Amino acid sequence: MKHHFVGARLVKTLNHIGFDAVISGSLDTGVAFESGAPIFGGWFAATELQVELKAALQIAPAAADRTTSEPISAQAA
């Protein structure tokens, strides 16, 4: 169920910041945007985009920036 919530929040946030996403399936099936559809028609600054997406999805910056492949439960130990 959480995948559907995160997918819905992500789509809402992308639409808010100017992306023109064409939904063709759910994120948990691996098909989020229609193949070949442009998702952005302007320019963006990656840093500001990351900050806004993290805030909208309520992800702690430290957790979102992890580059390890360990499960989160193993990292907390």
Distance bins in CASP14 RR format, pairs under 12 A and 6 or more apart:
PFRMAT RR
TARGET T0000
AUTHOR 0000-0000-0000
RMODE 2
METHOD distances of the structure
MODEL  1
1 7 0 0 0 0 0 1 0 0 0 0 0
1 8 0 0 0 0 0 1 0 0 0 0 0
1 26 0 0 0 0 0 1 0 0 0 0 0
1 28 0 0 0 0 1 0 0 0 0 0 0
2 8 0 0 0 0 0 1 0 0 0 0 0
2 9 0 0 0 0 0 1 0 0 0 0 0
2 27 0 0 0 0 0 1 0 0 0 0 0
2 28 0 0 0 0 1 0 0 0 0 0 0
2 57 0 0 0 0 0 1 0 0 0 0 0
3 9 0 0 0 0 0 1 0 0 0 0 0
3 10 0 0 0 0 0 1 0 0 0 0 0
3 25 0 0 0 0 0 1 0 0 0 0 0
3 26 1 0 0 1 0 0 0 0 0 0 0
3 27 1 0 1 0 0 0 0 0 0 0 0
3 28 1 0 1 0 0 0 0 0 0 0 0
3 29 0 0 0 0 1 0 0 0 0 0 0
3 30 0 0 0 0 0 1 0 0 0 0 0
3 32 0 0 0 0 0 1 0 0 0 0 0
4 10 0 0 0 0 0 1 0 0 0 0 0
4 11 0 0 0 0 0 1 0 0 0 0 0
4 25 0 0 0 0 0 1 0 0 0 0 0
4 26 1 0 0 1 0 0 0 0 0 0 0
4 27 1 0 0 1 0 0 0 0 0 0 0
4 28 1 0 0 1 0 0 0 0 0 0 0
4 29 0 0 0 0 0 1 0 0 0 0 0
4 32 0 0 0 0 0 1 0 0 0 0 0
5 11 0 0 0 0 0 1 0 0 0 0 0
5 12 0 0 0 0 0 1 0 0 0 0 0
5 26 0 0 0 0 0 1 0 0 0 0 0
5 27 0 0 0 0 0 1 0 0 0 0 0
5 28 0 0 0 0 0 1 0 0 0 0 0
5 57 0 0 0 0 1 0 0 0 0 0 0
5 58 0 0 0 0 0 1 0 0 0 0 0
6 12 0 0 0 0 0 1 0 0 0 0 0
6 13 0 0 0 0 0 1 0 0 0 0 0
6 26 0 0 0 0 0 1 0 0 0 0 0
6 27 1 0 0 1 0 0 0 0 0 0 0
6 28 0 0 0 0 1 0 0 0 0 0 0
6 32 0 0 0 0 0 1 0 0 0 0 0
6 53 0 0 0 0 0 1 0 0 0 0 0
6 56 0 0 0 0 0 1 0 0 0 0 0
6 57 1 0 0 1 0 0 0 0 0 0 0
6 58 0 0 0 0 1 0 0 0 0 0 0
6 59 0 0 0 0 1 0 0 0 0 0 0
7 13 0 0 0 0 1 0 0 0 0 0 0
7 14 0 0 0 0 1 0 0 0 0 0 0
7 15 0 0 0 0 0 1 0 0 0 0 0
7 21 0 0 0 0 0 1 0 0 0 0 0
7 23 0 0 0 0 1 0 0 0 0 0 0
7 25 0 0 0 0 0 1 0 0 0 0 0
7 26 1 0 0 1 0 0 0 0 0 0 0
7 27 1 0 1 0 0 0 0 0 0 0 0
7 28 0 0 0 0 1 0 0 0 0 0 0
7 29 0 0 0 0 0 1 0 0 0 0 0
7 30 0 0 0 0 0 1 0 0 0 0 0
7 32 1 0 0 1 0 0 0 0 0 0 0
7 33 0 0 0 0 0 1 0 0 0 0 0
7 53 0 0 0 0 0 1 0 0 0 0 0
7 56 0 0 0 0 0 1 0 0 0 0 0
7 57 0 0 0 0 1 0 0 0 0 0 0
8 14 0 0 0 0 0 1 0 0 0 0 0
8 15 0 0 0 0 0 1 0 0 0 0 0
8 21 0 0 0 0 0 1 0 0 0 0 0
8 23 0 0 0 0 0 1 0 0 0 0 0
8 26 0 0 0 0 1 0 0 0 0 0 0
8 27 0 0 0 0 1 0 0 0 0 0 0
8 28 0 0 0 0 0 1 0 0 0 0 0
8 32 0 0 0 0 0 1 0 0 0 0 0
8 56 0 0 0 0 0 1 0 0 0 0 0
8 57 0 0 0 0 0 1 0 0 0 0 0
9 15 0 0 0 0 0 1 0 0 0 0 0
9 16 0 0 0 0 0 1 0 0 0 0 0
9 27 0 0 0 0 0 1 0 0 0 0 0
9 52 0 0 0 0 0 1 0 0 0 0 0
9 53 0 0 0 0 1 0 0 0 0 0 0
9 54 0 0 0 0 0 1 0 0 0 0 0
9 55 0 0 0 0 0 1 0 0 0 0 0
9 56 1 0 0 1 0 0 0 0 0 0 0
9 57 1 0 1 0 0 0 0 0 0 0 0
9 58 0 0 0 0 1 0 0 0 0 0 0
9 59 0 0 0 0 0 1 0 0 0 0 0
10 16 0 0 0 0 0 1 0 0 0 0 0
10 17 0 0 0 0 0 1 0 0 0 0 0
10 19 0 0 0 0 1 0 0 0 0 0 0
10 21 0 0 0 0 1 0 0 0 0 0 0
10 23 0 0 0 0 0 1 0 0 0 0 0
10 26 0 0 0 0 0 1 0 0 0 0 0
10 27 1 0 0 1 0 0 0 0 0 0 0
10 32 0 0 0 0 1 0 0 0 0 0 0
10 33 0 0 0 0 0 1 0 0 0 0 0
10 39 0 0 0 0 0 1 0 0 0 0 0
10 52 0 0 0 0 0 1 0 0 0 0 0
10 53 1 0 0 1 0 0 0 0 0 0 0
10 54 0 0 0 0 0 1 0 0 0 0 0
10 56 1 0 0 1 0 0 0 0 0 0 0
10 57 1 0 0 1 0 0 0 0 0 0 0
10 58 0 0 0 0 0 1 0 0 0 0 0
10 59 0 0 0 0 0 1 0 0 0 0 0
11 17 0 0 0 0 0 1 0 0 0 0 0
11 18 0 0 0 0 0 1 0 0 0 0 0
11 19 0 0 0 0 1 0 0 0 0 0 0
11 20 0 0 0 0 0 1 0 0 0 0 0
11 21 1 0 0 1 0 0 0 0 0 0 0
11 22 0 0 0 0 0 1 0 0 0 0 0
11 23 1 0 0 1 0 0 0 0 0 0 0
11 24 0 0 0 0 0 1 0 0 0 0 0
11 25 0 0 0 0 0 1 0 0 0 0 0
11 26 0 0 0 0 0 1 0 0 0 0 0
11 27 0 0 0 0 1 0 0 0 0 0 0
11 32 0 0 0 0 1 0 0 0 0 0 0
11 33 0 0 0 0 1 0 0 0 0 0 0
11 39 0 0 0 0 0 1 0 0 0 0 0
11 53 0 0 0 0 0 1 0 0 0 0 0
11 56 0 0 0 0 0 1 0 0 0 0 0
11 57 0 0 0 0 0 1 0 0 0 0 0
12 18 0 0 0 0 0 1 0 0 0 0 0
12 19 0 0 0 0 0 1 0 0 0 0 0
12 21 0 0 0 0 0 1 0 0 0 0 0
12 23 0 0 0 0 0 1 0 0 0 0 0
12 52 0 0 0 0 0 1 0 0 0 0 0
12 53 0 0 0 0 0 1 0 0 0 0 0
12 56 1 0 0 1 0 0 0 0 0 0 0
12 57 0 0 0 0 0 1 0 0 0 0 0
13 19 0 0 0 0 1 0 0 0 0 0 0
13 21 0 0 0 0 0 1 0 0 0 0 0
13 49 0 0 0 0 1 0 0 0 0 0 0
13 50 0 0 0 0 0 1 0 0 0 0 0
13 51 0 0 0 0 0 1 0 0 0 0 0
13 52 1 0 0 1 0 0 0 0 0 0 0
13 53 1 0 1 0 0 0 0 0 0 0 0
13 54 0 0 0 0 1 0 0 0 0 0 0
13 55 0 0 0 0 1 0 0 0 0 0 0
13 56 1 1 0 0 0 0 0 0 0 0 0
13 57 1 0 0 1 0 0 0 0 0 0 0
13 58 0 0 0 0 0 1 0 0 0 0 0
13 59 0 0 0 0 0 1 0 0 0 0 0
14 20 0 0 0 0 1 0 0 0 0 0 0
14 21 1 0 1 0 0 0 0 0 0 0 0
14 22 0 0 0 0 0 1 0 0 0 0 0
14 23 0 0 0 0 0 1 0 0 0 0 0
14 27 0 0 0 0 0 1 0 0 0 0 0
14 32 0 0 0 0 1 0 0 0 0 0 0
14 33 0 0 0 0 1 0 0 0 0 0 0
14 39 1 0 0 1 0 0 0 0 0 0 0
14 40 0 0 0 0 1 0 0 0 0 0 0
14 44 0 0 0 0 0 1 0 0 0 0 0
14 49 0 0 0 0 1 0 0 0 0 0 0
14 52 0 0 0 0 1 0 0 0 0 0 0
14 53 0 0 0 0 1 0 0 0 0 0 0
14 56 0 0 0 0 1 0 0 0 0 0 0
14 57 0 0 0 0 0 1 0 0 0 0 0
15 21 1 0 0 1 0 0 0 0 0 0 0
15 22 0 0 0 0 0 1 0 0 0 0 0
15 23 0 0 0 0 0 1 0 0 0 0 0
15 39 0 0 0 0 0 1 0 0 0 0 0
15 40 0 0 0 0 0 1 0 0 0 0 0
15 56 0 0 0 0 0 1 0 0 0 0 0
16 49 0 0 0 0 0 1 0 0 0 0 0
16 52 0 0 0 0 1 0 0 0 0 0 0
16 53 0 0 0 0 0 1 0 0 0 0 0
16 55 0 0 0 0 0 1 0 0 0 0 0
16 56 1 0 0 1 0 0 0 0 0 0 0
17 39 0 0 0 0 0 1 0 0 0 0 0
17 40 0 0 0 0 1 0 0 0 0 0 0
17 41 0 0 0 0 0 1 0 0 0 0 0
17 42 0 0 0 0 0 1 0 0 0 0 0
17 43 0 0 0 0 0 1 0 0 0 0 0
17 44 1 0 0 1 0 0 0 0 0 0 0
17 45 0 0 0 0 0 1 0 0 0 0 0
17 48 0 0 0 0 1 0 0 0 0 0 0
17 49 1 0 0 1 0 0 0 0 0 0 0
17 50 0 0 0 0 0 1 0 0 0 0 0
17 51 0 0 0 0 0 1 0 0 0 0 0
17 52 1 0 0 1 0 0 0 0 0 0 0
17 53 0 0 0 0 1 0 0 0 0 0 0
17 55 0 0 0 0 0 1 0 0 0 0 0
17 56 0 0 0 0 1 0 0 0 0 0 0
18 38 0 0 0 0 0 1 0 0 0 0 0
18 39 0 0 0 0 1 0 0 0 0 0 0
18 40 1 0 0 1 0 0 0 0 0 0 0
18 41 1 0 0 1 0 0 0 0 0 0 0
18 42 0 0 0 0 1 0 0 0 0 0 0
18 43 0 0 0 0 0 1 0 0 0 0 0
18 44 0 0 0 0 1 0 0 0 0 0 0
18 49 0 0 0 0 0 1 0 0 0 0 0
18 52 0 0 0 0 0 1 0 0 0 0 0
19 32 0 0 0 0 0 1 0 0 0 0 0
19 33 0 0 0 0 1 0 0 0 0 0 0
19 37 0 0 0 0 0 1 0 0 0 0 0
19 38 0 0 0 0 1 0 0 0 0 0 0
19 39 1 0 1 0 0 0 0 0 0 0 0
19 40 1 0 1 0 0 0 0 0 0 0 0
19 41 0 0 0 0 1 0 0 0 0 0 0
19 42 0 0 0 0 1 0 0 0 0 0 0
19 44 0 0 0 0 1 0 0 0 0 0 0
19 49 0 0 0 0 1 0 0 0 0 0 0
19 52 0 0 0 0 0 1 0 0 0 0 0
19 53 0 0 0 0 0 1 0 0 0 0 0
20 33 0 0 0 0 1 0 0 0 0 0 0
20 34 0 0 0 0 0 1 0 0 0 0 0
20 37 1 0 0 1 0 0 0 0 0 0 0
20 38 1 0 0 1 0 0 0 0 0 0 0
20 39 1 0 0 1 0 0 0 0 0 0 0
20 40 1 0 0 1 0 0 0 0 0 0 0
20 41 1 0 0 1 0 0 0 0 0 0 0
20 42 0 0 0 0 1 0 0 0 0 0 0
21 27 0 0 0 0 0 1 0 0 0 0 0
21 32 1 0 0 1 0 0 0 0 0 0 0
21 33 1 0 1 0 0 0 0 0 0 0 0
21 34 0 0 0 0 1 0 0 0 0 0 0
21 36 0 0 0 0 0 1 0 0 0 0 0
21 37 1 0 0 1 0 0 0 0 0 0 0
21 38 0 0 0 0 1 0 0 0 0 0 0
21 39 1 0 1 0 0 0 0 0 0 0 0
21 40 0 0 0 0 1 0 0 0 0 0 0
21 41 0 0 0 0 0 1 0 0 0 0 0
22 31 0 0 0 0 0 1 0 0 0 0 0
22 32 0 0 0 0 1 0 0 0 0 0 0
22 33 1 0 1 0 0 0 0 0 0 0 0
22 34 1 0 1 0 0 0 0 0 0 0 0
22 35 0 0 0 0 1 0 0 0 0 0 0
22 36 0 0 0 0 1 0 0 0 0 0 0
22 37 1 0 1 0 0 0 0 0 0 0 0
22 38 0 0 0 0 1 0 0 0 0 0 0
22 39 1 0 0 1 0 0 0 0 0 0 0
23 29 0 0 0 0 0 1 0 0 0 0 0
23 30 0 0 0 0 0 1 0 0 0 0 0
23 31 0 0 0 0 1 0 0 0 0 0 0
23 32 1 0 0 1 0 0 0 0 0 0 0
23 33 1 0 0 1 0 0 0 0 0 0 0
23 34 1 0 0 1 0 0 0 0 0 0 0
23 37 0 0 0 0 1 0 0 0 0 0 0
23 39 0 0 0 0 0 1 0 0 0 0 0
24 30 0 0 0 0 0 1 0 0 0 0 0
24 31 1 0 1 0 0 0 0 0 0 0 0
24 32 1 0 0 1 0 0 0 0 0 0 0
24 33 1 0 0 1 0 0 0 0 0 0 0
24 34 1 0 1 0 0 0 0 0 0 0 0
24 35 1 0 0 1 0 0 0 0 0 0 0
24 36 0 0 0 0 0 1 0 0 0 0 0
24 37 0 0 0 0 1 0 0 0 0 0 0
25 31 1 0 1 0 0 0 0 0 0 0 0
25 32 1 0 0 1 0 0 0 0 0 0 0
25 33 0 0 0 0 1 0 0 0 0 0 0
25 34 0 0 0 0 1 0 0 0 0 0 0
25 35 0 0 0 0 0 1 0 0 0 0 0
26 32 1 0 0 1 0 0 0 0 0 0 0
26 33 0 0 0 0 0 1 0 0 0 0 0
27 33 0 0 0 0 1 0 0 0 0 0 0
27 57 0 0 0 0 0 1 0 0 0 0 0
31 37 0 0 0 0 0 1 0 0 0 0 0
32 39 0 0 0 0 1 0 0 0 0 0 0
33 39 1 0 0 1 0 0 0 0 0 0 0
33 40 0 0 0 0 0 1 0 0 0 0 0
40 46 0 0 0 0 0 1 0 0 0 0 0
40 49 0 0 0 0 1 0 0 0 0 0 0
42 49 0 0 0 0 0 1 0 0 0 0 0
43 49 0 0 0 0 0 1 0 0 0 0 0
44 50 0 0 0 0 0 1 0 0 0 0 0
44 51 0 0 0 0 0 1 0 0 0 0 0
44 52 0 0 0 0 1 0 0 0 0 0 0
44 53 0 0 0 0 0 1 0 0 0 0 0
45 51 0 0 0 0 1 0 0 0 0 0 0
45 52 0 0 0 0 0 1 0 0 0 0 0
46 52 0 0 0 0 0 1 0 0 0 0 0
46 53 0 0 0 0 0 1 0 0 0 0 0
47 53 0 0 0 0 0 1 0 0 0 0 0
47 54 0 0 0 0 0 1 0 0 0 0 0
47 61 0 0 0 0 0 1 0 0 0 0 0
48 54 0 0 0 0 0 1 0 0 0 0 0
48 55 0 0 0 0 0 1 0 0 0 0 0
49 55 0 0 0 0 0 1 0 0 0 0 0
49 56 0 0 0 0 0 1 0 0 0 0 0
50 56 0 0 0 0 0 1 0 0 0 0 0
50 57 0 0 0 0 0 1 0 0 0 0 0
50 59 0 0 0 0 0 1 0 0 0 0 0
50 61 0 0 0 0 1 0 0 0 0 0 0
50 64 0 0 0 0 1 0 0 0 0 0 0
50 65 0 0 0 0 1 0 0 0 0 0 0
51 57 0 0 0 0 0 1 0 0 0 0 0
51 59 0 0 0 0 0 1 0 0 0 0 0
51 61 0 0 0 0 1 0 0 0 0 0 0
51 64 0 0 0 0 0 1 0 0 0 0 0
51 65 0 0 0 0 0 1 0 0 0 0 0
52 58 0 0 0 0 0 1 0 0 0 0 0
52 59 0 0 0 0 0 1 0 0 0 0 0
53 59 0 0 0 0 1 0 0 0 0 0 0
53 61 0 0 0 0 0 1 0 0 0 0 0
53 64 0 0 0 0 1 0 0 0 0 0 0
54 60 0 0 0 0 1 0 0 0 0 0 0
54 61 1 0 0 1 0 0 0 0 0 0 0
54 62 0 0 0 0 0 1 0 0 0 0 0
54 63 0 0 0 0 1 0 0 0 0 0 0
54 64 1 0 1 0 0 0 0 0 0 0 0
54 65 0 0 0 0 1 0 0 0 0 0 0
55 61 0 0 0 0 1 0 0 0 0 0 0
55 64 0 0 0 0 0 1 0 0 0 0 0
56 64 0 0 0 0 0 1 0 0 0 0 0
57 63 0 0 0 0 0 1 0 0 0 0 0
57 64 0 0 0 0 1 0 0 0 0 0 0
58 64 0 0 0 0 0 1 0 0 0 0 0
59 65 0 0 0 0 1 0 0 0 0 0 0
59 66 0 0 0 0 0 1 0 0 0 0 0
59 72 0 0 0 0 0 1 0 0 0 0 0
60 66 0 0 0 0 0 1 0 0 0 0 0
60 72 0 0 0 0 0 1 0 0 0 0 0
62 72 0 0 0 0 0 1 0 0 0 0 0
62 75 0 0 0 0 0 1 0 0 0 0 0
62 76 0 0 0 0 0 1 0 0 0 0 0
63 72 1 0 0 1 0 0 0 0 0 0 0
63 75 0 0 0 0 1 0 0 0 0 0 0
63 76 0 0 0 0 0 1 0 0 0 0 0
64 72 0 0 0 0 0 1 0 0 0 0 0
66 72 0 0 0 0 1 0 0 0 0 0 0
66 74 0 0 0 0 0 1 0 0 0 0 0
66 75 1 0 0 1 0 0 0 0 0 0 0
66 76 0 0 0 0 0 1 0 0 0 0 0
67 75 0 0 0 0 0 1 0 0 0 0 0
68 74 0 0 0 0 1 0 0 0 0 0 0
68 75 1 0 0 1 0 0 0 0 0 0 0
69 75 0 0 0 0 0 1 0 0 0 0 0
70 76 0 0 0 0 1 0 0 0 0 0 0
70 77 0 0 0 0 1 0 0 0 0 0 0
71 77 0 0 0 0 1 0 0 0 0 0 0
END
